[in-house]
Amino acid sequence: MYAIIATGGKQYKISENDTVRVEKLLGNAGDKINFDKILMVGGDNGPKVGRPYLNGANVEAEILAQDRAKKVLVFKKKRRKGFKKMIGHRQCYTEVRVTKISL
């Protein structure tokens, strides 16, 4: 069984026991969370599609870690002007393990 969930402005295709990095969510490592914005659930009986979300569908997950991604460097330069600028950015994420998908 798999599901497509929406969180943090993005959509993720997940199944049970998957480990996924999503945009930062509130909670600490070991906490249980529920995703309620389920767009689609697929399985043996065929897919069930929501408009826009499925009523009664639920995905339970456990937070594994709160961390930050590797640094992304942004380098700006204007030729013949002597202008150079380097900026770094580290995006925060939450790593979760999907424990149960219910319809």
Backbone as XML, in Angstrom:
<?xml version="1.0"?>
<chain id="A" units="angstrom">
  <residue number="1" name="MET">
    <atom name="N" x="0.846" y="-1.168" z="0.000"/>
    <atom name="CA" x="0.000" y="0.000" z="0.000"/>
    <atom name="C" x="0.896" y="1.237" z="0.000"/>
  </residue>
  <residue number="2" name="TYR">
    <atom name="N" x="0.508" y="2.232" z="-0.755"/>
    <atom name="CA" x="1.248" y="3.483" z="-0.820"/>
    <atom name="C" x="0.275" y="4.644" z="-0.730"/>
  </residue>
  <residue number="3" name="ALA">
    <atom name="N" x="0.828" y="5.820" z="-0.449"/>
    <atom name="CA" x="0.005" y="7.024" z="-0.348"/>
    <atom name="C" x="0.801" y="8.205" z="-0.876"/>
  </residue>
  <residue number="4" name="ILE">
    <atom name="N" x="0.069" y="9.210" z="-1.322"/>
    <atom name="CA" x="0.678" y="10.482" z="-1.715"/>
    <atom name="C" x="0.180" y="11.522" z="-0.734"/>
  </residue>
  <residue number="5" name="ILE">
    <atom name="N" x="1.123" y="12.141" z="0.001"/>
    <atom name="CA" x="0.763" y="13.120" z="1.017"/>
    <atom name="C" x="1.280" y="14.489" z="0.613"/>
  </residue>
  <residue number="6" name="ALA">
    <atom name="N" x="0.668" y="15.522" z="1.172"/>
    <atom name="CA" x="1.112" y="16.899" z="0.946"/>
    <atom name="C" x="1.533" y="17.479" z="2.287"/>
  </residue>
  <residue number="7" name="THR">
    <atom name="N" x="2.776" y="17.961" z="2.353"/>
    <atom name="CA" x="3.272" y="18.626" z="3.554"/>
    <atom name="C" x="4.388" y="19.574" z="3.157"/>
  </residue>
  <residue number="8" name="GLY">
    <atom name="N" x="4.404" y="20.739" z="3.757"/>
    <atom name="CA" x="5.450" y="21.713" z="3.482"/>
    <atom name="C" x="5.429" y="22.243" z="2.065"/>
  </residue>
  <residue number="9" name="GLY">
    <atom name="N" x="4.262" y="22.243" z="1.420"/>
    <atom name="CA" x="4.157" y="22.747" z="0.058"/>
    <atom name="C" x="4.650" y="21.775" z="-0.999"/>
  </residue>
  <residue number="10" name="LYS">
    <atom name="N" x="4.961" y="20.537" z="-0.611"/>
    <atom name="CA" x="5.444" y="19.528" z="-1.548"/>
    <atom name="C" x="4.610" y="18.274" z="-1.409"/>
  </residue>
  <residue number="11" name="GLN">
    <atom name="N" x="4.714" y="17.385" z="-2.397"/>
    <atom name="CA" x="3.998" y="16.121" z="-2.379"/>
    <atom name="C" x="5.010" y="14.983" z="-2.360"/>
  </residue>
  <residue number="12" name="TYR">
    <atom name="N" x="4.706" y="13.944" z="-1.565"/>
    <atom name="CA" x="5.606" y="12.811" z="-1.404"/>
    <atom name="C" x="4.835" y="11.518" z="-1.600"/>
  </residue>
  <residue number="13" name="LYS">
    <atom name="N" x="5.423" y="10.582" z="-2.360"/>
    <atom name="CA" x="4.865" y="9.244" z="-2.489"/>
    <atom name="C" x="5.562" y="8.372" z="-1.458"/>
  </residue>
  <residue number="14" name="ILE">
    <atom name="N" x="4.785" y="7.796" z="-0.550"/>
    <atom name="CA" x="5.348" y="7.032" z="0.540"/>
    <atom name="C" x="4.647" y="5.689" z="0.665"/>
  </residue>
  <residue number="15" name="SER">
    <atom name="N" x="5.316" y="4.738" z="1.291"/>
    <atom name="CA" x="4.706" y="3.475" z="1.672"/>
    <atom name="C" x="5.172" y="3.164" z="3.090"/>
  </residue>
  <residue number="16" name="GLU">
    <atom name="N" x="4.648" y="2.100" z="3.686"/>
    <atom name="CA" x="4.978" y="1.784" z="5.065"/>
    <atom name="C" x="6.461" y="1.446" z="5.202"/>
  </residue>
  <residue number="17" name="ASN">
    <atom name="N" x="7.042" y="1.860" z="6.315"/>
    <atom name="CA" x="8.455" y="1.673" z="6.656"/>
    <atom name="C" x="9.408" y="2.488" z="5.791"/>
  </residue>
  <residue number="18" name="ASP">
    <atom name="N" x="8.913" y="3.445" z="5.036"/>
    <atom name="CA" x="9.773" y="4.352" z="4.279"/>
    <atom name="C" x="10.318" y="5.431" z="5.207"/>
  </residue>
  <residue number="19" name="THR">
    <atom name="N" x="11.530" y="5.879" z="4.927"/>
    <atom name="CA" x="12.128" y="7.002" z="5.623"/>
    <atom name="C" x="12.190" y="8.170" z="4.652"/>
  </residue>
  <residue number="20" name="VAL">
    <atom name="N" x="11.598" y="9.310" z="5.038"/>
    <atom name="CA" x="11.457" y="10.450" z="4.141"/>
    <atom name="C" x="11.922" y="11.709" z="4.865"/>
  </residue>
  <residue number="21" name="ARG">
    <atom name="N" x="12.610" y="12.595" z="4.130"/>
    <atom name="CA" x="12.963" y="13.917" z="4.650"/>
    <atom name="C" x="11.943" y="14.919" z="4.140"/>
  </residue>
  <residue number="22" name="VAL">
    <atom name="N" x="11.222" y="15.548" z="5.068"/>
    <atom name="CA" x="10.208" y="16.542" z="4.712"/>
    <atom name="C" x="10.620" y="17.887" z="5.297"/>
  </residue>
  <residue number="23" name="GLU">
    <atom name="N" x="9.933" y="18.936" z="4.885"/>
    <atom name="CA" x="10.187" y="20.259" z="5.444"/>
    <atom name="C" x="9.975" y="20.215" z="6.958"/>
  </residue>
  <residue number="24" name="LYS">
    <atom name="N" x="10.637" y="21.087" z="7.672"/>
    <atom name="CA" x="10.661" y="21.041" z="9.138"/>
    <atom name="C" x="9.257" y="21.038" z="9.733"/>
  </residue>
  <residue number="25" name="LEU">
    <atom name="N" x="9.039" y="20.080" z="10.652"/>
    <atom name="CA" x="7.794" y="19.946" z="11.388"/>
    <atom name="C" x="8.093" y="20.118" z="12.873"/>
  </residue>
  <residue number="26" name="LEU">
    <atom name="N" x="7.091" y="20.515" z="13.635"/>
    <atom name="CA" x="7.260" y="20.654" z="15.074"/>
    <atom name="C" x="7.291" y="19.284" z="15.727"/>
  </residue>
  <residue number="27" name="GLY">
    <atom name="N" x="8.174" y="19.115" z="16.699"/>
    <atom name="CA" x="8.270" y="17.857" z="17.431"/>
    <atom name="C" x="9.714" y="17.467" z="17.634"/>
  </residue>
  <residue number="28" name="ASN">
    <atom name="N" x="9.923" y="16.511" z="18.515"/>
    <atom name="CA" x="11.252" y="16.021" z="18.819"/>
    <atom name="C" x="11.404" y="14.592" z="18.314"/>
  </residue>
  <residue number="29" name="ALA">
    <atom name="N" x="12.632" y="14.110" z="18.299"/>
    <atom name="CA" x="12.897" y="12.744" z="17.870"/>
    <atom name="C" x="12.146" y="11.777" z="18.781"/>
  </residue>
  <residue number="30" name="GLY">
    <atom name="N" x="11.471" y="10.807" z="18.168"/>
    <atom name="CA" x="10.685" y="9.836" z="18.920"/>
    <atom name="C" x="9.207" y="10.170" z="18.992"/>
  </residue>
  <residue number="31" name="ASP">
    <atom name="N" x="8.817" y="11.391" z="18.658"/>
    <atom name="CA" x="7.399" y="11.779" z="18.692"/>
    <atom name="C" x="6.645" y="11.151" z="17.530"/>
  </residue>
  <residue number="32" name="LYS">
    <atom name="N" x="5.354" y="10.912" z="17.737"/>
    <atom name="CA" x="4.469" y="10.398" z="16.694"/>
    <atom name="C" x="3.724" y="11.575" z="16.077"/>
  </residue>
  <residue number="33" name="ILE">
    <atom name="N" x="3.576" y="11.555" z="14.747"/>
    <atom name="CA" x="2.824" y="12.602" z="14.055"/>
    <atom name="C" x="1.857" y="11.957" z="13.077"/>
  </residue>
  <residue number="34" name="ASN">
    <atom name="N" x="0.819" y="12.690" z="12.700"/>
    <atom name="CA" x="-0.170" y="12.231" z="11.728"/>
    <atom name="C" x="-0.200" y="13.210" z="10.566"/>
  </residue>
  <residue number="35" name="PHE">
    <atom name="N" x="-0.216" y="12.669" z="9.362"/>
    <atom name="CA" x="-0.419" y="13.472" z="8.160"/>
    <atom name="C" x="-1.876" y="13.294" z="7.756"/>
  </residue>
  <residue number="36" name="ASP">
    <atom name="N" x="-2.604" y="14.419" z="7.655"/>
    <atom name="CA" x="-4.016" y="14.322" z="7.312"/>
    <atom name="C" x="-4.319" y="14.781" z="5.894"/>
  </residue>
  <residue number="37" name="LYS">
    <atom name="N" x="-3.365" y="15.392" z="5.221"/>
    <atom name="CA" x="-3.572" y="15.825" z="3.841"/>
    <atom name="C" x="-3.116" y="14.710" z="2.899"/>
  </residue>
  <residue number="38" name="ILE">
    <atom name="N" x="-3.993" y="13.744" z="2.684"/>
    <atom name="CA" x="-3.706" y="12.584" z="1.851"/>
    <atom name="C" x="-4.380" y="12.809" z="0.503"/>
  </residue>
  <residue number="39" name="LEU">
    <atom name="N" x="-3.596" y="12.860" z="-0.558"/>
    <atom name="CA" x="-4.135" y="13.099" z="-1.890"/>
    <atom name="C" x="-4.623" y="11.814" z="-2.546"/>
  </residue>
  <residue number="40" name="MET">
    <atom name="N" x="-3.906" y="10.706" z="-2.301"/>
    <atom name="CA" x="-4.253" y="9.453" z="-2.958"/>
    <atom name="C" x="-3.717" y="8.288" z="-2.142"/>
  </residue>
  <residue number="41" name="VAL">
    <atom name="N" x="-4.469" y="7.192" z="-2.135"/>
    <atom name="CA" x="-4.018" y="5.950" z="-1.511"/>
    <atom name="C" x="-4.200" y="4.849" z="-2.532"/>
  </residue>
  <residue number="42" name="GLY">
    <atom name="N" x="-3.143" y="4.073" z="-2.750"/>
    <atom name="CA" x="-3.212" y="2.967" z="-3.695"/>
    <atom name="C" x="-2.865" y="1.671" z="-2.999"/>
  </residue>
  <residue number="43" name="GLY">
    <atom name="N" x="-3.446" y="0.583" z="-3.497"/>
    <atom name="CA" x="-3.188" y="-0.719" z="-2.899"/>
    <atom name="C" x="-3.720" y="-1.819" z="-3.781"/>
  </residue>
  <residue number="44" name="ASP">
    <atom name="N" x="-4.079" y="-2.947" z="-3.163"/>
    <atom name="CA" x="-4.565" y="-4.105" z="-3.902"/>
    <atom name="C" x="-5.922" y="-3.851" z="-4.546"/>
  </residue>
  <residue number="45" name="ASN">
    <atom name="N" x="-6.751" y="-3.018" z="-3.916"/>
    <atom name="CA" x="-8.099" y="-2.754" z="-4.426"/>
    <atom name="C" x="-8.138" y="-1.624" z="-5.442"/>
  </residue>
  <residue number="46" name="GLY">
    <atom name="N" x="-6.987" y="-1.118" z="-5.848"/>
    <atom name="CA" x="-6.939" y="-0.008" z="-6.787"/>
    <atom name="C" x="-6.786" y="1.303" z="-6.061"/>
  </residue>
  <residue number="47" name="PRO">
    <atom name="N" x="-6.511" y="2.369" z="-6.795"/>
    <atom name="CA" x="-6.272" y="3.666" z="-6.149"/>
    <atom name="C" x="-7.563" y="4.366" z="-5.735"/>
  </residue>
  <residue number="48" name="LYS">
    <atom name="N" x="-7.469" y="5.099" z="-4.635"/>
    <atom name="CA" x="-8.545" y="5.977" z="-4.176"/>
    <atom name="C" x="-8.000" y="7.393" z="-4.237"/>
  </residue>
  <residue number="49" name="VAL">
    <atom name="N" x="-8.673" y="8.263" z="-4.988"/>
    <atom name="CA" x="-8.200" y="9.620" z="-5.224"/>
    <atom name="C" x="-9.130" y="10.601" z="-4.523"/>
  </residue>
  <residue number="50" name="GLY">
    <atom name="N" x="-8.555" y="11.569" z="-3.819"/>
    <atom name="CA" x="-9.337" y="12.578" z="-3.126"/>
    <atom name="C" x="-9.543" y="13.810" z="-3.980"/>
  </residue>
  <residue number="51" name="ARG">
    <atom name="N" x="-10.503" y="14.643" z="-3.568"/>
    <atom name="CA" x="-10.797" y="15.879" z="-4.293"/>
    <atom name="C" x="-10.895" y="17.024" z="-3.311"/>
  </residue>
  <residue number="52" name="PRO">
    <atom name="N" x="-9.877" y="17.694" z="-2.883"/>
    <atom name="CA" x="-8.469" y="17.421" z="-3.140"/>
    <atom name="C" x="-7.883" y="16.391" z="-2.184"/>
  </residue>
  <residue number="53" name="TYR">
    <atom name="N" x="-8.512" y="16.198" z="-0.978"/>
    <atom name="CA" x="-7.968" y="15.258" z="-0.004"/>
    <atom name="C" x="-8.966" y="14.152" z="0.269"/>
  </residue>
  <residue number="54" name="LEU">
    <atom name="N" x="-8.457" y="12.995" z="0.679"/>
    <atom name="CA" x="-9.306" y="11.870" z="1.044"/>
    <atom name="C" x="-9.832" y="12.055" z="2.464"/>
  </residue>
  <residue number="55" name="ASN">
    <atom name="N" x="-11.127" y="11.878" z="2.643"/>
    <atom name="CA" x="-11.720" y="11.937" z="3.979"/>
    <atom name="C" x="-11.518" y="10.590" z="4.662"/>
  </residue>
  <residue number="56" name="GLY">
    <atom name="N" x="-11.088" y="10.629" z="5.904"/>
    <atom name="CA" x="-10.915" y="9.406" z="6.677"/>
    <atom name="C" x="-9.575" y="8.724" z="6.489"/>
  </residue>
  <residue number="57" name="ALA">
    <atom name="N" x="-8.758" y="9.189" z="5.559"/>
    <atom name="CA" x="-7.432" y="8.601" z="5.360"/>
    <atom name="C" x="-6.461" y="9.201" z="6.364"/>
  </residue>
  <residue number="58" name="ASN">
    <atom name="N" x="-5.496" y="8.389" z="6.799"/>
    <atom name="CA" x="-4.553" y="8.839" z="7.809"/>
    <atom name="C" x="-3.223" y="8.146" z="7.598"/>
  </residue>
  <residue number="59" name="VAL">
    <atom name="N" x="-2.144" y="8.880" z="7.758"/>
    <atom name="CA" x="-0.793" y="8.323" z="7.703"/>
    <atom name="C" x="-0.113" y="8.658" z="9.024"/>
  </residue>
  <residue number="60" name="GLU">
    <atom name="N" x="0.327" y="7.612" z="9.723"/>
    <atom name="CA" x="1.025" y="7.795" z="10.981"/>
    <atom name="C" x="2.514" y="7.646" z="10.743"/>
  </residue>
  <residue number="61" name="ALA">
    <atom name="N" x="3.307" y="8.489" z="11.411"/>
    <atom name="CA" x="4.759" y="8.462" z="11.229"/>
    <atom name="C" x="5.437" y="8.773" z="12.547"/>
  </residue>
  <residue number="62" name="GLU">
    <atom name="N" x="6.712" y="8.443" z="12.613"/>
    <atom name="CA" x="7.533" y="8.699" z="13.789"/>
    <atom name="C" x="8.699" y="9.586" z="13.373"/>
  </residue>
  <residue number="63" name="ILE">
    <atom name="N" x="8.973" y="10.625" z="14.157"/>
    <atom name="CA" x="10.086" y="11.523" z="13.856"/>
    <atom name="C" x="11.389" y="10.844" z="14.265"/>
  </residue>
  <residue number="64" name="LEU">
    <atom name="N" x="12.306" y="10.730" z="13.307"/>
    <atom name="CA" x="13.610" y="10.134" z="13.587"/>
    <atom name="C" x="14.629" y="11.191" z="13.965"/>
  </residue>
  <residue number="65" name="ALA">
    <atom name="N" x="14.622" y="12.336" z="13.261"/>
    <atom name="CA" x="15.636" y="13.363" z="13.515"/>
    <atom name="C" x="15.152" y="14.722" z="13.035"/>
  </residue>
  <residue number="66" name="GLN">
    <atom name="N" x="15.641" y="15.759" z="13.706"/>
    <atom name="CA" x="15.495" y="17.149" z="13.264"/>
    <atom name="C" x="16.905" y="17.595" z="12.902"/>
  </residue>
  <residue number="67" name="ASP">
    <atom name="N" x="17.132" y="17.988" z="11.660"/>
    <atom name="CA" x="18.492" y="18.287" z="11.246"/>
    <atom name="C" x="18.477" y="19.362" z="10.172"/>
  </residue>
  <residue number="68" name="ARG">
    <atom name="N" x="19.673" y="19.671" z="9.662"/>
    <atom name="CA" x="19.818" y="20.632" z="8.572"/>
    <atom name="C" x="20.589" y="19.969" z="7.450"/>
  </residue>
  <residue number="69" name="ALA">
    <atom name="N" x="20.230" y="20.309" z="6.219"/>
    <atom name="CA" x="20.850" y="19.710" z="5.043"/>
    <atom name="C" x="22.247" y="20.280" z="4.835"/>
  </residue>
  <residue number="70" name="LYS">
    <atom name="N" x="22.962" y="19.714" z="3.869"/>
    <atom name="CA" x="24.287" y="20.219" z="3.542"/>
    <atom name="C" x="24.186" y="21.644" z="3.016"/>
  </residue>
  <residue number="71" name="LYS">
    <atom name="N" x="25.262" y="22.397" z="3.173"/>
    <atom name="CA" x="25.261" y="23.794" z="2.769"/>
    <atom name="C" x="25.250" y="23.922" z="1.245"/>
  </residue>
  <residue number="72" name="VAL">
    <atom name="N" x="24.383" y="24.798" z="0.766"/>
    <atom name="CA" x="24.326" y="25.138" z="-0.650"/>
    <atom name="C" x="24.978" y="26.503" z="-0.795"/>
  </residue>
  <residue number="73" name="LEU">
    <atom name="N" x="25.999" y="26.597" z="-1.644"/>
    <atom name="CA" x="26.712" y="27.854" z="-1.843"/>
    <atom name="C" x="26.159" y="28.583" z="-3.063"/>
  </residue>
  <residue number="74" name="VAL">
    <atom name="N" x="25.940" y="29.877" z="-2.916"/>
    <atom name="CA" x="25.464" y="30.730" z="-3.997"/>
    <atom name="C" x="26.546" y="31.772" z="-4.250"/>
  </residue>
  <residue number="75" name="PHE">
    <atom name="N" x="27.078" y="31.793" z="-5.467"/>
    <atom name="CA" x="28.159" y="32.709" z="-5.814"/>
    <atom name="C" x="27.646" y="33.691" z="-6.851"/>
  </residue>
  <residue number="76" name="LYS">
    <atom name="N" x="27.778" y="34.985" z="-6.560"/>
    <atom name="CA" x="27.345" y="36.041" z="-7.474"/>
    <atom name="C" x="28.560" y="36.835" z="-7.917"/>
  </residue>
  <residue number="77" name="LYS">
    <atom name="N" x="28.599" y="37.174" z="-9.184"/>
    <atom name="CA" x="29.724" y="37.938" z="-9.714"/>
    <atom name="C" x="29.246" y="38.803" z="-10.869"/>
  </residue>
  <residue number="78" name="LYS">
    <atom name="N" x="29.750" y="40.027" z="-10.926"/>
    <atom name="CA" x="29.506" y="40.892" z="-12.078"/>
    <atom name="C" x="30.844" y="41.092" z="-12.772"/>
  </residue>
  <residue number="79" name="ARG">
    <atom name="N" x="30.914" y="40.716" z="-14.007"/>
    <atom name="CA" x="32.199" y="40.775" z="-14.703"/>
    <atom name="C" x="32.663" y="42.216" z="-14.925"/>
  </residue>
  <residue number="80" name="ARG">
    <atom name="N" x="33.966" y="42.384" z="-14.861"/>
    <atom name="CA" x="34.644" y="43.659" z="-15.069"/>
    <atom name="C" x="34.287" y="44.725" z="-14.026"/>
  </residue>
  <residue number="81" name="LYS">
    <atom name="N" x="33.623" y="44.378" z="-12.952"/>
    <atom name="CA" x="33.244" y="45.355" z="-11.922"/>
    <atom name="C" x="33.941" y="45.093" z="-10.592"/>
  </residue>
  <residue number="82" name="GLY">
    <atom name="N" x="34.544" y="43.931" z="-10.448"/>
    <atom name="CA" x="35.201" y="43.597" z="-9.194"/>
    <atom name="C" x="34.239" y="43.161" z="-8.106"/>
  </residue>
  <residue number="83" name="PHE">
    <atom name="N" x="32.971" y="42.879" z="-8.467"/>
    <atom name="CA" x="31.959" y="42.484" z="-7.487"/>
    <atom name="C" x="31.902" y="40.963" z="-7.406"/>
  </residue>
  <residue number="84" name="LYS">
    <atom name="N" x="32.159" y="40.424" z="-6.218"/>
    <atom name="CA" x="32.010" y="39.001" z="-5.953"/>
    <atom name="C" x="31.361" y="38.842" z="-4.586"/>
  </residue>
  <residue number="85" name="LYS">
    <atom name="N" x="30.419" y="37.901" z="-4.494"/>
    <atom name="CA" x="29.706" y="37.688" z="-3.243"/>
    <atom name="C" x="29.361" y="36.202" z="-3.125"/>
  </residue>
  <residue number="86" name="MET">
    <atom name="N" x="29.681" y="35.591" z="-1.991"/>
    <atom name="CA" x="29.341" y="34.194" z="-1.772"/>
    <atom name="C" x="28.436" y="34.087" z="-0.552"/>
  </residue>
  <residue number="87" name="ILE">
    <atom name="N" x="27.323" y="33.382" z="-0.722"/>
    <atom name="CA" x="26.331" y="33.210" z="0.332"/>
    <atom name="C" x="26.092" y="31.715" z="0.503"/>
  </residue>
  <residue number="88" name="GLY">
    <atom name="N" x="25.889" y="31.259" z="1.735"/>
    <atom name="CA" x="25.562" y="29.863" z="2.003"/>
    <atom name="C" x="24.191" y="29.745" z="2.648"/>
  </residue>
  <residue number="89" name="HIS">
    <atom name="N" x="23.555" y="28.591" z="2.452"/>
    <atom name="CA" x="22.230" y="28.342" z="3.021"/>
    <atom name="C" x="22.119" y="26.881" z="3.419"/>
  </residue>
  <residue number="90" name="ARG">
    <atom name="N" x="21.601" y="26.618" z="4.622"/>
    <atom name="CA" x="21.332" y="25.260" z="5.080"/>
    <atom name="C" x="19.855" y="25.156" z="5.401"/>
  </residue>
  <residue number="91" name="GLN">
    <atom name="N" x="19.139" y="24.279" z="4.692"/>
    <atom name="CA" x="17.702" y="24.109" z="4.867"/>
    <atom name="C" x="17.428" y="23.128" z="6.003"/>
  </residue>
  <residue number="92" name="CYS">
    <atom name="N" x="16.516" y="23.469" z="6.890"/>
    <atom name="CA" x="16.111" y="22.576" z="7.979"/>
    <atom name="C" x="15.154" y="21.520" z="7.440"/>
  </residue>
  <residue number="93" name="TYR">
    <atom name="N" x="15.257" y="20.300" z="7.975"/>
    <atom name="CA" x="14.351" y="19.233" z="7.570"/>
    <atom name="C" x="14.031" y="18.345" z="8.761"/>
  </residue>
  <residue number="94" name="THR">
    <atom name="N" x="12.985" y="17.550" z="8.608"/>
    <atom name="CA" x="12.598" y="16.557" z="9.590"/>
    <atom name="C" x="12.611" y="15.205" z="8.898"/>
  </residue>
  <residue number="95" name="GLU">
    <atom name="N" x="13.305" y="14.256" z="9.475"/>
    <atom name="CA" x="13.347" y="12.912" z="8.919"/>
    <atom name="C" x="12.315" y="12.055" z="9.653"/>
  </residue>
  <residue number="96" name="VAL">
    <atom name="N" x="11.394" y="11.455" z="8.895"/>
    <atom name="CA" x="10.306" y="10.667" z="9.493"/>
    <atom name="C" x="10.296" y="9.267" z="8.886"/>
  </residue>
  <residue number="97" name="ARG">
    <atom name="N" x="9.805" y="8.304" z="9.696"/>
    <atom name="CA" x="9.582" y="6.947" z="9.211"/>
    <atom name="C" x="8.082" y="6.681" z="9.265"/>
  </residue>
  <residue number="98" name="VAL">
    <atom name="N" x="7.510" y="6.262" z="8.150"/>
    <atom name="CA" x="6.085" y="5.992" z="8.050"/>
    <atom name="C" x="5.814" y="4.657" z="8.728"/>
  </residue>
  <residue number="99" name="THR">
    <atom name="N" x="4.894" y="4.651" z="9.678"/>
    <atom name="CA" x="4.591" y="3.428" z="10.404"/>
    <atom name="C" x="3.280" y="2.777" z="9.954"/>
  </residue>
  <residue number="100" name="LYS">
    <atom name="N" x="2.294" y="3.584" z="9.545"/>
    <atom name="CA" x="0.992" y="3.000" z="9.200"/>
    <atom name="C" x="0.255" y="3.898" z="8.213"/>
  </residue>
  <residue number="101" name="ILE">
    <atom name="N" x="-0.360" y="3.275" z="7.217"/>
    <atom name="CA" x="-1.228" y="3.970" z="6.265"/>
    <atom name="C" x="-2.603" y="3.345" z="6.391"/>
  </residue>
  <residue number="102" name="SER">
    <atom name="N" x="-3.611" y="4.155" z="6.731"/>
    <atom name="CA" x="-4.961" y="3.630" z="6.877"/>
    <atom name="C" x="-5.920" y="4.427" z="6.022"/>
  </residue>
  <residue number="103" name="LEU">
    <atom name="N" x="-6.957" y="3.757" z="5.573"/>
    <atom name="CA" x="-7.954" y="4.387" z="4.710"/>
    <atom name="C" x="-9.300" y="4.382" z="5.391"/>
  </residue>
</chain>
